[in-house]
Amino acid sequence: MRVVCRSNLTVVACVTLALVAASCGESSPGTARSSGGTIVVAATGEPDFLFPPLSSNVPARQVTELIYDRLADIGPKLNVIGDSGFKPVLAQSWQWAADSLSIAFHLNPKARWHDGVPVRAADVVYTHSLYTSPSLGDPMTDDLRNIDSVTARDSLTAVFWFHTRTADEFYTAADLMLIVPRHVFAKMKEDSLRESAARAKPVGSGRFRFVSWTPGISVEISADTSNYRGKPSIDRVIWTVAPEYAGALTKLKGGEADVFDALHAESADEIASNPKLRVVSLPGMDYAFLDFNLRNAQQTGPHPLFGNRELRRALTMALDRAAMVRNVFDTLAVVPVGPTISALPTTSKALRQIPYDTARASRTLDSLGWSGRAADGTRTREGKELAFTMIVPTSSSGRSRMAVLIQSQLRKIGVRADIEMMESQAFLARQSERKFDAALGAWNVTANPSAIREVWTSRAAKPGGRNYGAYISAPFDAALDSAASARTAGAAMRFYTRAYQTIIDDAPAVWLYEPKTVIGIHRRIRTSGLVPGAWWADLADWWIPPSERIPRDNARSAR
């Protein structure tokens, strides 16, 4: 994960107070606001594609989401139930059918592609065909499966038709796809579109235009000065690539970059004490967990240990998650409530957790017959030790440190947990092959809580699915299905709460930590709003006071 700890916590605690204040958008009272300037973002990776149906990594999202537009934007509250809180973008308005099985999006007639061609409903129809094209193999196809078809009622009205009524149908239509220009990409043969689009210059309708991409060096975009949604307050945005963390951090500290969005905890101390820089903390979109494999090595029956629900609950009781999170992250992570994140409005604060109670955990293990002791103190039953192996990726310092703490705490109740470290690819292979006792995994969560069905349901437990621990629960599945088809936010919340409570009580995993996104930003940059999971969403409204601009702010890109 992106956050590690250090032993000196005094400064971190002080930083935390600054993080809360810096999390909000700000502008200095009385400061004249004018457009201009350049923002340089330090990045440790670069885009895979700048063609939205194929873009999948974070650097690609940052660039494409500023060049291209959605029909509507989810907004900072991350609500996917109905259309409450969504902000119009390409669609200036929309109309639901009486049966909620179709939505007509009325496009803004002023919207233009960056080459001057008007944006039309045919572009929306074409975009949907690309995102669901088997030849492109887009990873989002499954998320769009409830959309039956998209049609153009007229040149400015695109109608989405759905198979069934679901709580998130507006979100899937309006927010998941970045609309691309049909007149640019339809000229390319679909069977070679992956290669052709990778070479094509991006032409969007967003508030920034594509300027250049030098692989391994930088990506640059510039303000679309005649954009239908208004000229950005920033002239240019440049992503400068530094493959290693230390290089990106050096660029931020040295003034070569204005933003770095992956600060480690020990770096946050230093950045916060720098008079030219500040630190911003946002709720994270990831959670890490100790995943128990509920099936045996042959996948023919229950795991000899973790097939037992009460044993899993006992191990959960033996772990002081709050103390472990403080030890590894101090205040830059929180204890998750389950297979979700706190930023989602469907995550209830009233969910009951399995309590930390080592005495009760020990009594449970005794009652299950694990009352004998080996020479090293490990519990035994009928000559077999209560021992298992945890696989851990070397790429995650947070999970590596957490594994050591888990091992230490379980040892106190007579459970031996061995640690097997491995490279990321080997770790992922072991997960997908289901060849592990327990694995320290992590998931990135989208704004749509129904995405949990792709990770923890019975369907996802089948070969090829991502429910690697093979947790299967009919009540859990049923509650999620009800949540996905709920008609109101209140009903969806009730069903998600029921589902989360079911899986928490069954303990197929121990939910370990939810790291925050920690960003370093130059103080001359005035941020206008930071959204969890997409801090760059409103970057067009960030600004730099004229008196605080530096020489590169006055350098204009070639158009």
Beta strands, then each sheet from edge to edge (+ up, - down):
strand 1: 38-43
strand 2: 72-73
strand 3: 87-88
strand 4: 91-96
strand 5: 102-107
strand 6: 147-154
strand 7: 157-162
strand 8: 208-214
strand 9: 218-223
strand 10: 236-241
strand 11: 259-260
strand 12: 277-282
strand 13: 286-292
strand 14: 333-334
strand 15: 372-373
strand 16: 379-381
strand 17: 384-385
strand 18: 387-393
strand 19: 416-422
strand 20: 438-444
strand 21: 509-515
strand 22: 517-522
sheet 1: 8+ 9- 10+ 1+ 11+ 22- 12+
sheet 2: 2+ 3-
sheet 3: 4+ 5- 7+ 6-
sheet 4: 14+ 21- 13+ 20- 18- 19-
sheet 5: 15+ 16- 17+
end
